[in-house]
């Protein structure tokens, strides 16, 4: 199983390197009237990292809300 895991990680690494080499040309990204030109692979990496950060934050927020809802007991009426 260890060899399979190593092969999958190696294959993924090779695919990332091939992607980076093939997408080294500069592209322009426009957003809200501003634009920036940089290699596509850098833009993809930045968007990937931002997606991980926001996805993780959303997951933590939802998990906290569900746990809080489970712990909250209805208020006693006088």
mmJSON file of the N, C-alpha and C atoms, coordinates in Angstrom:
{"data_MODEL":{"atom_site":{
"group_PDB":["ATOM","ATOM","ATOM","ATOM","ATOM","ATOM","ATOM","ATOM","ATOM","ATOM","ATOM","ATOM","ATOM","ATOM","ATOM","ATOM","ATOM","ATOM","ATOM","ATOM","ATOM","ATOM","ATOM","ATOM","ATOM","ATOM","ATOM","ATOM","ATOM","ATOM","ATOM","ATOM","ATOM","ATOM","ATOM","ATOM","ATOM","ATOM","ATOM","ATOM","ATOM","ATOM","ATOM","ATOM","ATOM","ATOM","ATOM","ATOM","ATOM","ATOM","ATOM","ATOM","ATOM","ATOM","ATOM","ATOM","ATOM","ATOM","ATOM","ATOM","ATOM","ATOM","ATOM","ATOM","ATOM","ATOM","ATOM","ATOM","ATOM","ATOM","ATOM","ATOM","ATOM","ATOM","ATOM","ATOM","ATOM","ATOM","ATOM","ATOM","ATOM","ATOM","ATOM","ATOM","ATOM","ATOM","ATOM","ATOM","ATOM","ATOM","ATOM","ATOM","ATOM","ATOM","ATOM","ATOM","ATOM","ATOM","ATOM","ATOM","ATOM","ATOM","ATOM","ATOM","ATOM","ATOM","ATOM","ATOM","ATOM","ATOM","ATOM","ATOM","ATOM","ATOM","ATOM","ATOM","ATOM","ATOM","ATOM","ATOM","ATOM","ATOM","ATOM","ATOM","ATOM","ATOM","ATOM","ATOM","ATOM","ATOM","ATOM","ATOM","ATOM","ATOM","ATOM","ATOM","ATOM","ATOM","ATOM","ATOM","ATOM","ATOM","ATOM","ATOM","ATOM","ATOM","ATOM","ATOM","ATOM","ATOM","ATOM","ATOM","ATOM","ATOM","ATOM","ATOM","ATOM","ATOM","ATOM","ATOM","ATOM","ATOM","ATOM","ATOM","ATOM","ATOM","ATOM","ATOM","ATOM","ATOM","ATOM","ATOM","ATOM","ATOM","ATOM","ATOM","ATOM","ATOM","ATOM","ATOM","ATOM","ATOM","ATOM","ATOM","ATOM","ATOM","ATOM","ATOM","ATOM","ATOM","ATOM","ATOM","ATOM","ATOM","ATOM","ATOM","ATOM","ATOM","ATOM","ATOM","ATOM","ATOM","ATOM","ATOM","ATOM","ATOM","ATOM","ATOM","ATOM","ATOM","ATOM","ATOM","ATOM","ATOM","ATOM","ATOM","ATOM","ATOM","ATOM","ATOM","ATOM","ATOM","ATOM","ATOM","ATOM","ATOM","ATOM","ATOM","ATOM","ATOM","ATOM","ATOM","ATOM","ATOM"],
"id":[1,2,3,4,5,6,7,8,9,10,11,12,13,14,15,16,17,18,19,20,21,22,23,24,25,26,27,28,29,30,31,32,33,34,35,36,37,38,39,40,41,42,43,44,45,46,47,48,49,50,51,52,53,54,55,56,57,58,59,60,61,62,63,64,65,66,67,68,69,70,71,72,73,74,75,76,77,78,79,80,81,82,83,84,85,86,87,88,89,90,91,92,93,94,95,96,97,98,99,100,101,102,103,104,105,106,107,108,109,110,111,112,113,114,115,116,117,118,119,120,121,122,123,124,125,126,127,128,129,130,131,132,133,134,135,136,137,138,139,140,141,142,143,144,145,146,147,148,149,150,151,152,153,154,155,156,157,158,159,160,161,162,163,164,165,166,167,168,169,170,171,172,173,174,175,176,177,178,179,180,181,182,183,184,185,186,187,188,189,190,191,192,193,194,195,196,197,198,199,200,201,202,203,204,205,206,207,208,209,210,211,212,213,214,215,216,217,218,219,220,221,222,223,224,225,226,227,228,229,230,231,232,233,234],
"type_symbol":["N","C","C","N","C","C","N","C","C","N","C","C","N","C","C","N","C","C","N","C","C","N","C","C","N","C","C","N","C","C","N","C","C","N","C","C","N","C","C","N","C","C","N","C","C","N","C","C","N","C","C","N","C","C","N","C","C","N","C","C","N","C","C","N","C","C","N","C","C","N","C","C","N","C","C","N","C","C","N","C","C","N","C","C","N","C","C","N","C","C","N","C","C","N","C","C","N","C","C","N","C","C","N","C","C","N","C","C","N","C","C","N","C","C","N","C","C","N","C","C","N","C","C","N","C","C","N","C","C","N","C","C","N","C","C","N","C","C","N","C","C","N","C","C","N","C","C","N","C","C","N","C","C","N","C","C","N","C","C","N","C","C","N","C","C","N","C","C","N","C","C","N","C","C","N","C","C","N","C","C","N","C","C","N","C","C","N","C","C","N","C","C","N","C","C","N","C","C","N","C","C","N","C","C","N","C","C","N","C","C","N","C","C","N","C","C","N","C","C","N","C","C","N","C","C","N","C","C","N","C","C","N","C","C"],
"label_atom_id":["N","CA","C","N","CA","C","N","CA","C","N","CA","C","N","CA","C","N","CA","C","N","CA","C","N","CA","C","N","CA","C","N","CA","C","N","CA","C","N","CA","C","N","CA","C","N","CA","C","N","CA","C","N","CA","C","N","CA","C","N","CA","C","N","CA","C","N","CA","C","N","CA","C","N","CA","C","N","CA","C","N","CA","C","N","CA","C","N","CA","C","N","CA","C","N","CA","C","N","CA","C","N","CA","C","N","CA","C","N","CA","C","N","CA","C","N","CA","C","N","CA","C","N","CA","C","N","CA","C","N","CA","C","N","CA","C","N","CA","C","N","CA","C","N","CA","C","N","CA","C","N","CA","C","N","CA","C","N","CA","C","N","CA","C","N","CA","C","N","CA","C","N","CA","C","N","CA","C","N","CA","C","N","CA","C","N","CA","C","N","CA","C","N","CA","C","N","CA","C","N","CA","C","N","CA","C","N","CA","C","N","CA","C","N","CA","C","N","CA","C","N","CA","C","N","CA","C","N","CA","C","N","CA","C","N","CA","C","N","CA","C","N","CA","C","N","CA","C","N","CA","C","N","CA","C","N","CA","C","N","CA","C","N","CA","C","N","CA","C","N","CA","C"],
"label_alt_id":[null,null,null,null,null,null,null,null,null,null,null,null,null,null,null,null,null,null,null,null,null,null,null,null,null,null,null,null,null,null,null,null,null,null,null,null,null,null,null,null,null,null,null,null,null,null,null,null,null,null,null,null,null,null,null,null,null,null,null,null,null,null,null,null,null,null,null,null,null,null,null,null,null,null,null,null,null,null,null,null,null,null,null,null,null,null,null,null,null,null,null,null,null,null,null,null,null,null,null,null,null,null,null,null,null,null,null,null,null,null,null,null,null,null,null,null,null,null,null,null,null,null,null,null,null,null,null,null,null,null,null,null,null,null,null,null,null,null,null,null,null,null,null,null,null,null,null,null,null,null,null,null,null,null,null,null,null,null,null,null,null,null,null,null,null,null,null,null,null,null,null,null,null,null,null,null,null,null,null,null,null,null,null,null,null,null,null,null,null,null,null,null,null,null,null,null,null,null,null,null,null,null,null,null,null,null,null,null,null,null,null,null,null,null,null,null,null,null,null,null,null,null,null,null,null,null,null,null,null,null,null,null,null,null],
"label_comp_id":["UNK","UNK","UNK","UNK","UNK","UNK","UNK","UNK","UNK","UNK","UNK","UNK","UNK","UNK","UNK","UNK","UNK","UNK","UNK","UNK","UNK","UNK","UNK","UNK","UNK","UNK","UNK","UNK","UNK","UNK","UNK","UNK","UNK","UNK","UNK","UNK","UNK","UNK","UNK","UNK","UNK","UNK","UNK","UNK","UNK","UNK","UNK","UNK","UNK","UNK","UNK","UNK","UNK","UNK","UNK","UNK","UNK","UNK","UNK","UNK","UNK","UNK","UNK","UNK","UNK","UNK","UNK","UNK","UNK","UNK","UNK","UNK","UNK","UNK","UNK","UNK","UNK","UNK","UNK","UNK","UNK","UNK","UNK","UNK","UNK","UNK","UNK","UNK","UNK","UNK","UNK","UNK","UNK","UNK","UNK","UNK","UNK","UNK","UNK","UNK","UNK","UNK","UNK","UNK","UNK","UNK","UNK","UNK","UNK","UNK","UNK","UNK","UNK","UNK","UNK","UNK","UNK","UNK","UNK","UNK","UNK","UNK","UNK","UNK","UNK","UNK","UNK","UNK","UNK","UNK","UNK","UNK","UNK","UNK","UNK","UNK","UNK","UNK","UNK","UNK","UNK","UNK","UNK","UNK","UNK","UNK","UNK","UNK","UNK","UNK","UNK","UNK","UNK","UNK","UNK","UNK","UNK","UNK","UNK","UNK","UNK","UNK","UNK","UNK","UNK","UNK","UNK","UNK","UNK","UNK","UNK","UNK","UNK","UNK","UNK","UNK","UNK","UNK","UNK","UNK","UNK","UNK","UNK","UNK","UNK","UNK","UNK","UNK","UNK","UNK","UNK","UNK","UNK","UNK","UNK","UNK","UNK","UNK","UNK","UNK","UNK","UNK","UNK","UNK","UNK","UNK","UNK","UNK","UNK","UNK","UNK","UNK","UNK","UNK","UNK","UNK","UNK","UNK","UNK","UNK","UNK","UNK","UNK","UNK","UNK","UNK","UNK","UNK","UNK","UNK","UNK","UNK","UNK","UNK"],
"label_asym_id":["A","A","A","A","A","A","A","A","A","A","A","A","A","A","A","A","A","A","A","A","A","A","A","A","A","A","A","A","A","A","A","A","A","A","A","A","A","A","A","A","A","A","A","A","A","A","A","A","A","A","A","A","A","A","A","A","A","A","A","A","A","A","A","A","A","A","A","A","A","A","A","A","A","A","A","A","A","A","A","A","A","A","A","A","A","A","A","A","A","A","A","A","A","A","A","A","A","A","A","A","A","A","A","A","A","A","A","A","A","A","A","A","A","A","A","A","A","A","A","A","A","A","A","A","A","A","A","A","A","A","A","A","A","A","A","A","A","A","A","A","A","A","A","A","A","A","A","A","A","A","A","A","A","A","A","A","A","A","A","A","A","A","A","A","A","A","A","A","A","A","A","A","A","A","A","A","A","A","A","A","A","A","A","A","A","A","A","A","A","A","A","A","A","A","A","A","A","A","A","A","A","A","A","A","A","A","A","A","A","A","A","A","A","A","A","A","A","A","A","A","A","A","A","A","A","A","A","A","A","A","A","A","A","A"],
"label_entity_id":["1","1","1","1","1","1","1","1","1","1","1","1","1","1","1","1","1","1","1","1","1","1","1","1","1","1","1","1","1","1","1","1","1","1","1","1","1","1","1","1","1","1","1","1","1","1","1","1","1","1","1","1","1","1","1","1","1","1","1","1","1","1","1","1","1","1","1","1","1","1","1","1","1","1","1","1","1","1","1","1","1","1","1","1","1","1","1","1","1","1","1","1","1","1","1","1","1","1","1","1","1","1","1","1","1","1","1","1","1","1","1","1","1","1","1","1","1","1","1","1","1","1","1","1","1","1","1","1","1","1","1","1","1","1","1","1","1","1","1","1","1","1","1","1","1","1","1","1","1","1","1","1","1","1","1","1","1","1","1","1","1","1","1","1","1","1","1","1","1","1","1","1","1","1","1","1","1","1","1","1","1","1","1","1","1","1","1","1","1","1","1","1","1","1","1","1","1","1","1","1","1","1","1","1","1","1","1","1","1","1","1","1","1","1","1","1","1","1","1","1","1","1","1","1","1","1","1","1","1","1","1","1","1","1"],
"label_seq_id":[1,1,1,2,2,2,3,3,3,4,4,4,5,5,5,6,6,6,7,7,7,8,8,8,9,9,9,10,10,10,11,11,11,12,12,12,13,13,13,14,14,14,15,15,15,16,16,16,17,17,17,18,18,18,19,19,19,20,20,20,21,21,21,22,22,22,23,23,23,24,24,24,25,25,25,26,26,26,27,27,27,28,28,28,29,29,29,30,30,30,31,31,31,32,32,32,33,33,33,34,34,34,35,35,35,36,36,36,37,37,37,38,38,38,39,39,39,40,40,40,41,41,41,42,42,42,43,43,43,44,44,44,45,45,45,46,46,46,47,47,47,48,48,48,49,49,49,50,50,50,51,51,51,52,52,52,53,53,53,54,54,54,55,55,55,56,56,56,57,57,57,58,58,58,59,59,59,60,60,60,61,61,61,62,62,62,63,63,63,64,64,64,65,65,65,66,66,66,67,67,67,68,68,68,69,69,69,70,70,70,71,71,71,72,72,72,73,73,73,74,74,74,75,75,75,76,76,76,77,77,77,78,78,78],
"pdbx_PDB_ins_code":[null,null,null,null,null,null,null,null,null,null,null,null,null,null,null,null,null,null,null,null,null,null,null,null,null,null,null,null,null,null,null,null,null,null,null,null,null,null,null,null,null,null,null,null,null,null,null,null,null,null,null,null,null,null,null,null,null,null,null,null,null,null,null,null,null,null,null,null,null,null,null,null,null,null,null,null,null,null,null,null,null,null,null,null,null,null,null,null,null,null,null,null,null,null,null,null,null,null,null,null,null,null,null,null,null,null,null,null,null,null,null,null,null,null,null,null,null,null,null,null,null,null,null,null,null,null,null,null,null,null,null,null,null,null,null,null,null,null,null,null,null,null,null,null,null,null,null,null,null,null,null,null,null,null,null,null,null,null,null,null,null,null,null,null,null,null,null,null,null,null,null,null,null,null,null,null,null,null,null,null,null,null,null,null,null,null,null,null,null,null,null,null,null,null,null,null,null,null,null,null,null,null,null,null,null,null,null,null,null,null,null,null,null,null,null,null,null,null,null,null,null,null,null,null,null,null,null,null,null,null,null,null,null,null],
"Cartn_x":[0.815,0.0,0.865,2.002,2.902,3.4,3.7,4.172,3.092,1.853,0.744,0.61,0.678,0.588,1.73,2.928,4.09,3.922,3.396,3.178,2.138,1.068,0.022,0.568,1.306,1.89,2.896,3.705,4.678,3.979,2.948,2.186,1.548,0.983,0.388,1.446,2.611,3.697,4.138,4.247,4.629,3.563,2.287,1.208,1.224,1.535,1.627,2.778,3.906,5.053,4.725,4.074,3.681,2.709,1.752,0.802,1.534,2.499,3.242,4.043,4.671,5.481,4.603,3.461,2.595,1.813,1.678,0.89,1.762,2.935,3.852,3.58,2.718,2.45,1.68,1.853,1.174,-0.25,-1.15,-2.538,-2.962,-4.006,-4.499,-5.795,-5.873,-7.064,-7.661,-8.917,-9.602,-10.676,-10.748,-11.743,-12.049,-13.297,-13.773,-12.977,-12.721,-12.061,-10.55,-9.972,-8.51,-8.08,-6.853,-6.356,-4.913,-4.531,-3.169,-2.734,-1.491,-0.932,0.164,0.035,1.03,0.887,1.847,1.738,0.485,-0.133,-1.37,-1.188,-0.079,0.135,0.153,0.648,0.646,-0.778,-1.563,-2.958,-3.741,-3.52,-4.217,-3.817,-2.543,-2.076,-2.689,-2.744,-3.336,-4.818,-5.537,-6.964,-7.178,-6.319,-6.418,-6.237,-5.228,-4.967,-6.128,-6.644,-7.792,-9.014,-9.203,-10.31,-10.168,-8.947,-8.718,-9.016,-8.564,-8.763,-10.243,-10.962,-12.377,-13.199,-12.849,-13.573,-13.396,-12.192,-11.918,-12.644,-12.648,-13.333,-14.829,-15.414,-16.847,-17.174,-16.362,-16.595,-16.546,-15.573,-15.45,-16.654,-17.101,-18.25,-19.51,-19.733,-20.908,-20.844,-19.67,-19.522,-19.807,-19.311,-19.553,-21.037,-21.71,-23.14,-23.942,-23.583,-24.304,-24.052,-22.82,-22.516,-23.213,-23.267,-23.967,-25.455,-26.03,-27.456,-27.776,-26.867,-27.091,-27.018,-26.139,-25.947,-26.991,-27.585,-28.516,-29.807,-30.18,-31.444,-32.466,-33.718,-34.729,-34.812,-35.069,-35.175,-36.419,-36.288,-37.439,-38.366,-39.651,-40.638,-41.103,-41.294,-41.73,-43.153],
"Cartn_y":[-1.187,0.0,1.26,1.188,2.341,2.677,1.652,1.9,2.548,2.135,2.729,4.208,4.519,5.913,6.736,6.195,6.892,7.111,6.127,6.266,7.336,7.384,8.393,9.791,9.97,11.281,11.693,10.763,11.062,11.441,10.7,11.02,12.398,12.712,14.029,15.124,14.902,15.879,16.094,15.022,15.133,15.898,15.621,16.338,17.829,18.178,19.592,20.265,19.594,20.165,20.336,19.346,19.456,20.614,20.76,21.877,23.209,23.315,24.569,24.904,23.912,24.153,24.549,23.873,24.155,25.455,25.974,27.181,28.314,28.456,29.503,30.845,30.877,32.142,33.08,34.373,35.372,35.583,35.732,36.041,37.212,37.908,39.065,38.7,38.998,38.765,40.116,40.33,41.592,41.351,42.261,42.158,43.545,43.938,45.219,46.401,46.395,47.518,47.516,46.625,46.54,45.255,45.241,44.044,43.803,42.536,42.144,41.09,41.167,40.199,39.415,38.093,37.205,35.836,34.948,33.595,32.88,32.117,31.437,30.495,29.811,28.85,29.555,30.777,31.523,31.926,32.353,32.705,31.491,30.35,29.135,28.768,28.883,28.562,29.5,30.794,31.771,31.471,31.208,30.912,29.615,28.631,27.367,27.585,28.369,28.639,29.431,30.425,31.178,30.28,29.37,28.428,27.508,27.051,26.21,26.986,28.237,29.052,29.316,29.727,30.031,28.763,27.689,26.436,25.894,25.966,25.501,26.367,27.676,28.586,28.327,28.123,27.847,26.532,25.516,24.223,24.354,25.092,25.275,26.05,27.068,27.859,26.993,26.185,25.31,24.26,23.697,22.687,23.302,24.523,25.199,25.501,25.896,26.193,24.939,23.812,22.565,22.11,22.186,21.788,22.696,23.985,24.927,24.656,24.277,23.982,22.716,21.774,20.539,20.784,21.71,21.968,22.91,23.742,24.754,24.094,24.394,23.888,25.022,24.711,25.771,26.463,27.759,28.539,28.137,28.06,27.699,28.896,28.652,29.724,29.796,31.016,31.141,30.764],
"Cartn_z":[0.0,0.0,0.0,0.674,0.719,-0.678,-1.492,-2.859,-3.706,-3.511,-4.248,-3.901,-2.609,-2.162,-2.738,-2.711,-3.272,-4.763,-5.471,-6.915,-7.217,-6.439,-6.654,-6.392,-5.314,-4.998,-6.07,-6.529,-7.588,-8.88,-9.258,-10.46,-10.361,-9.21,-8.999,-9.118,-8.541,-8.644,-10.087,-10.848,-12.256,-13.035,-12.767,-13.443,-13.111,-11.871,-11.484,-12.221,-12.334,-13.051,-14.531,-15.139,-16.549,-16.733,-15.824,-15.891,-15.816,-14.909,-14.746,-15.994,-16.605,-17.798,-18.979,-19.129,-20.267,-20.122,-18.922,-18.695,-18.153,-18.694,-18.237,-18.9,-19.934,-20.614,-19.685,-19.916,-19.097,-19.592,-18.645,-18.945,-18.08,-18.52,-17.784,-17.091,-15.814,-15.01,-14.675,-15.026,-14.743,-13.697,-12.724,-11.67,-11.136,-11.185,-10.667,-11.219,-12.489,-13.132,-13.056,-12.288,-12.238,-12.934,-13.39,-14.057,-13.653,-13.744,-13.408,-14.411,-14.821,-15.758,-15.061,-15.095,-14.488,-15.129,-14.916,-15.478,-14.952,-15.828,-15.466,-14.289,-14.22,-13.149,-11.783,-11.714,-10.447,-10.089,-11.078,-10.812,-10.319,-10.934,-10.51,-9.084,-8.756,-7.402,-6.368,-6.687,-5.759,-5.544,-6.628,-6.518,-5.739,-5.934,-5.205,-3.701,-3.334,-1.917,-1.304,-2.029,-1.521,-1.36,-2.292,-2.182,-0.985,-0.707,0.472,1.748,1.801,3.007,3.242,2.207,2.393,2.604,1.93,2.121,3.52,4.043,5.402,6.414,6.193,7.111,7.113,5.944,5.859,6.553,6.335,6.969,8.495,9.018,10.465,11.007,10.282,10.712,10.767,9.734,9.719,10.822,11.042,12.094,13.467,13.697,14.973,15.149,14.066,14.151,14.48,13.875,14.141,15.573,16.027,17.403,18.398,18.111,18.989,19.027,17.915,17.87,18.665,18.676,19.431,20.935,21.37,22.794,23.375,22.563,23.069,23.505,24.742,25.271,25.231,25.017,24.991,26.336,26.3,27.547,28.303,29.618,30.465,30.6,30.493,30.621,32.079,32.57,33.989,34.196],
"occupancy":[1.0,1.0,1.0,1.0,1.0,1.0,1.0,1.0,1.0,1.0,1.0,1.0,1.0,1.0,1.0,1.0,1.0,1.0,1.0,1.0,1.0,1.0,1.0,1.0,1.0,1.0,1.0,1.0,1.0,1.0,1.0,1.0,1.0,1.0,1.0,1.0,1.0,1.0,1.0,1.0,1.0,1.0,1.0,1.0,1.0,1.0,1.0,1.0,1.0,1.0,1.0,1.0,1.0,1.0,1.0,1.0,1.0,1.0,1.0,1.0,1.0,1.0,1.0,1.0,1.0,1.0,1.0,1.0,1.0,1.0,1.0,1.0,1.0,1.0,1.0,1.0,1.0,1.0,1.0,1.0,1.0,1.0,1.0,1.0,1.0,1.0,1.0,1.0,1.0,1.0,1.0,1.0,1.0,1.0,1.0,1.0,1.0,1.0,1.0,1.0,1.0,1.0,1.0,1.0,1.0,1.0,1.0,1.0,1.0,1.0,1.0,1.0,1.0,1.0,1.0,1.0,1.0,1.0,1.0,1.0,1.0,1.0,1.0,1.0,1.0,1.0,1.0,1.0,1.0,1.0,1.0,1.0,1.0,1.0,1.0,1.0,1.0,1.0,1.0,1.0,1.0,1.0,1.0,1.0,1.0,1.0,1.0,1.0,1.0,1.0,1.0,1.0,1.0,1.0,1.0,1.0,1.0,1.0,1.0,1.0,1.0,1.0,1.0,1.0,1.0,1.0,1.0,1.0,1.0,1.0,1.0,1.0,1.0,1.0,1.0,1.0,1.0,1.0,1.0,1.0,1.0,1.0,1.0,1.0,1.0,1.0,1.0,1.0,1.0,1.0,1.0,1.0,1.0,1.0,1.0,1.0,1.0,1.0,1.0,1.0,1.0,1.0,1.0,1.0,1.0,1.0,1.0,1.0,1.0,1.0,1.0,1.0,1.0,1.0,1.0,1.0,1.0,1.0,1.0,1.0,1.0,1.0,1.0,1.0,1.0,1.0,1.0,1.0,1.0,1.0,1.0,1.0,1.0,1.0],
"B_iso_or_equiv":[0.0,0.0,0.0,0.0,0.0,0.0,0.0,0.0,0.0,0.0,0.0,0.0,0.0,0.0,0.0,0.0,0.0,0.0,0.0,0.0,0.0,0.0,0.0,0.0,0.0,0.0,0.0,0.0,0.0,0.0,0.0,0.0,0.0,0.0,0.0,0.0,0.0,0.0,0.0,0.0,0.0,0.0,0.0,0.0,0.0,0.0,0.0,0.0,0.0,0.0,0.0,0.0,0.0,0.0,0.0,0.0,0.0,0.0,0.0,0.0,0.0,0.0,0.0,0.0,0.0,0.0,0.0,0.0,0.0,0.0,0.0,0.0,0.0,0.0,0.0,0.0,0.0,0.0,0.0,0.0,0.0,0.0,0.0,0.0,0.0,0.0,0.0,0.0,0.0,0.0,0.0,0.0,0.0,0.0,0.0,0.0,0.0,0.0,0.0,0.0,0.0,0.0,0.0,0.0,0.0,0.0,0.0,0.0,0.0,0.0,0.0,0.0,0.0,0.0,0.0,0.0,0.0,0.0,0.0,0.0,0.0,0.0,0.0,0.0,0.0,0.0,0.0,0.0,0.0,0.0,0.0,0.0,0.0,0.0,0.0,0.0,0.0,0.0,0.0,0.0,0.0,0.0,0.0,0.0,0.0,0.0,0.0,0.0,0.0,0.0,0.0,0.0,0.0,0.0,0.0,0.0,0.0,0.0,0.0,0.0,0.0,0.0,0.0,0.0,0.0,0.0,0.0,0.0,0.0,0.0,0.0,0.0,0.0,0.0,0.0,0.0,0.0,0.0,0.0,0.0,0.0,0.0,0.0,0.0,0.0,0.0,0.0,0.0,0.0,0.0,0.0,0.0,0.0,0.0,0.0,0.0,0.0,0.0,0.0,0.0,0.0,0.0,0.0,0.0,0.0,0.0,0.0,0.0,0.0,0.0,0.0,0.0,0.0,0.0,0.0,0.0,0.0,0.0,0.0,0.0,0.0,0.0,0.0,0.0,0.0,0.0,0.0,0.0,0.0,0.0,0.0,0.0,0.0,0.0],
"pdbx_formal_charge":[null,null,null,null,null,null,null,null,null,null,null,null,null,null,null,null,null,null,null,null,null,null,null,null,null,null,null,null,null,null,null,null,null,null,null,null,null,null,null,null,null,null,null,null,null,null,null,null,null,null,null,null,null,null,null,null,null,null,null,null,null,null,null,null,null,null,null,null,null,null,null,null,null,null,null,null,null,null,null,null,null,null,null,null,null,null,null,null,null,null,null,null,null,null,null,null,null,null,null,null,null,null,null,null,null,null,null,null,null,null,null,null,null,null,null,null,null,null,null,null,null,null,null,null,null,null,null,null,null,null,null,null,null,null,null,null,null,null,null,null,null,null,null,null,null,null,null,null,null,null,null,null,null,null,null,null,null,null,null,null,null,null,null,null,null,null,null,null,null,null,null,null,null,null,null,null,null,null,null,null,null,null,null,null,null,null,null,null,null,null,null,null,null,null,null,null,null,null,null,null,null,null,null,null,null,null,null,null,null,null,null,null,null,null,null,null,null,null,null,null,null,null,null,null,null,null,null,null,null,null,null,null,null,null],
"auth_seq_id":[1,1,1,2,2,2,3,3,3,4,4,4,5,5,5,6,6,6,7,7,7,8,8,8,9,9,9,10,10,10,11,11,11,12,12,12,13,13,13,14,14,14,15,15,15,16,16,16,17,17,17,18,18,18,19,19,19,20,20,20,21,21,21,22,22,22,23,23,23,24,24,24,25,25,25,26,26,26,27,27,27,28,28,28,29,29,29,30,30,30,31,31,31,32,32,32,33,33,33,34,34,34,35,35,35,36,36,36,37,37,37,38,38,38,39,39,39,40,40,40,41,41,41,42,42,42,43,43,43,44,44,44,45,45,45,46,46,46,47,47,47,48,48,48,49,49,49,50,50,50,51,51,51,52,52,52,53,53,53,54,54,54,55,55,55,56,56,56,57,57,57,58,58,58,59,59,59,60,60,60,61,61,61,62,62,62,63,63,63,64,64,64,65,65,65,66,66,66,67,67,67,68,68,68,69,69,69,70,70,70,71,71,71,72,72,72,73,73,73,74,74,74,75,75,75,76,76,76,77,77,77,78,78,78],
"auth_comp_id":["UNK","UNK","UNK","UNK","UNK","UNK","UNK","UNK","UNK","UNK","UNK","UNK","UNK","UNK","UNK","UNK","UNK","UNK","UNK","UNK","UNK","UNK","UNK","UNK","UNK","UNK","UNK","UNK","UNK","UNK","UNK","UNK","UNK","UNK","UNK","UNK","UNK","UNK","UNK","UNK","UNK","UNK","UNK","UNK","UNK","UNK","UNK","UNK","UNK","UNK","UNK","UNK","UNK","UNK","UNK","UNK","UNK","UNK","UNK","UNK","UNK","UNK","UNK","UNK","UNK","UNK","UNK","UNK","UNK","UNK","UNK","UNK","UNK","UNK","UNK","UNK","UNK","UNK","UNK","UNK","UNK","UNK","UNK","UNK","UNK","UNK","UNK","UNK","UNK","UNK","UNK","UNK","UNK","UNK","UNK","UNK","UNK","UNK","UNK","UNK","UNK","UNK","UNK","UNK","UNK","UNK","UNK","UNK","UNK","UNK","UNK","UNK","UNK","UNK","UNK","UNK","UNK","UNK","UNK","UNK","UNK","UNK","UNK","UNK","UNK","UNK","UNK","UNK","UNK","UNK","UNK","UNK","UNK","UNK","UNK","UNK","UNK","UNK","UNK","UNK","UNK","UNK","UNK","UNK","UNK","UNK","UNK","UNK","UNK","UNK","UNK","UNK","UNK","UNK","UNK","UNK","UNK","UNK","UNK","UNK","UNK","UNK","UNK","UNK","UNK","UNK","UNK","UNK","UNK","UNK","UNK","UNK","UNK","UNK","UNK","UNK","UNK","UNK","UNK","UNK","UNK","UNK","UNK","UNK","UNK","UNK","UNK","UNK","UNK","UNK","UNK","UNK","UNK","UNK","UNK","UNK","UNK","UNK","UNK","UNK","UNK","UNK","UNK","UNK","UNK","UNK","UNK","UNK","UNK","UNK","UNK","UNK","UNK","UNK","UNK","UNK","UNK","UNK","UNK","UNK","UNK","UNK","UNK","UNK","UNK","UNK","UNK","UNK","UNK","UNK","UNK","UNK","UNK","UNK"],
"auth_asym_id":["A","A","A","A","A","A","A","A","A","A","A","A","A","A","A","A","A","A","A","A","A","A","A","A","A","A","A","A","A","A","A","A","A","A","A","A","A","A","A","A","A","A","A","A","A","A","A","A","A","A","A","A","A","A","A","A","A","A","A","A","A","A","A","A","A","A","A","A","A","A","A","A","A","A","A","A","A","A","A","A","A","A","A","A","A","A","A","A","A","A","A","A","A","A","A","A","A","A","A","A","A","A","A","A","A","A","A","A","A","A","A","A","A","A","A","A","A","A","A","A","A","A","A","A","A","A","A","A","A","A","A","A","A","A","A","A","A","A","A","A","A","A","A","A","A","A","A","A","A","A","A","A","A","A","A","A","A","A","A","A","A","A","A","A","A","A","A","A","A","A","A","A","A","A","A","A","A","A","A","A","A","A","A","A","A","A","A","A","A","A","A","A","A","A","A","A","A","A","A","A","A","A","A","A","A","A","A","A","A","A","A","A","A","A","A","A","A","A","A","A","A","A","A","A","A","A","A","A","A","A","A","A","A","A"],
"auth_atom_id":["N","CA","C","N","CA","C","N","CA","C","N","CA","C","N","CA","C","N","CA","C","N","CA","C","N","CA","C","N","CA","C","N","CA","C","N","CA","C","N","CA","C","N","CA","C","N","CA","C","N","CA","C","N","CA","C","N","CA","C","N","CA","C","N","CA","C","N","CA","C","N","CA","C","N","CA","C","N","CA","C","N","CA","C","N","CA","C","N","CA","C","N","CA","C","N","CA","C","N","CA","C","N","CA","C","N","CA","C","N","CA","C","N","CA","C","N","CA","C","N","CA","C","N","CA","C","N","CA","C","N","CA","C","N","CA","C","N","CA","C","N","CA","C","N","CA","C","N","CA","C","N","CA","C","N","CA","C","N","CA","C","N","CA","C","N","CA","C","N","CA","C","N","CA","C","N","CA","C","N","CA","C","N","CA","C","N","CA","C","N","CA","C","N","CA","C","N","CA","C","N","CA","C","N","CA","C","N","CA","C","N","CA","C","N","CA","C","N","CA","C","N","CA","C","N","CA","C","N","CA","C","N","CA","C","N","CA","C","N","CA","C","N","CA","C","N","CA","C","N","CA","C","N","CA","C","N","CA","C","N","CA","C","N","CA","C","N","CA","C","N","CA","C"],
"pdbx_PDB_model_num":[1,1,1,1,1,1,1,1,1,1,1,1,1,1,1,1,1,1,1,1,1,1,1,1,1,1,1,1,1,1,1,1,1,1,1,1,1,1,1,1,1,1,1,1,1,1,1,1,1,1,1,1,1,1,1,1,1,1,1,1,1,1,1,1,1,1,1,1,1,1,1,1,1,1,1,1,1,1,1,1,1,1,1,1,1,1,1,1,1,1,1,1,1,1,1,1,1,1,1,1,1,1,1,1,1,1,1,1,1,1,1,1,1,1,1,1,1,1,1,1,1,1,1,1,1,1,1,1,1,1,1,1,1,1,1,1,1,1,1,1,1,1,1,1,1,1,1,1,1,1,1,1,1,1,1,1,1,1,1,1,1,1,1,1,1,1,1,1,1,1,1,1,1,1,1,1,1,1,1,1,1,1,1,1,1,1,1,1,1,1,1,1,1,1,1,1,1,1,1,1,1,1,1,1,1,1,1,1,1,1,1,1,1,1,1,1,1,1,1,1,1,1,1,1,1,1,1,1,1,1,1,1,1,1]
}}}
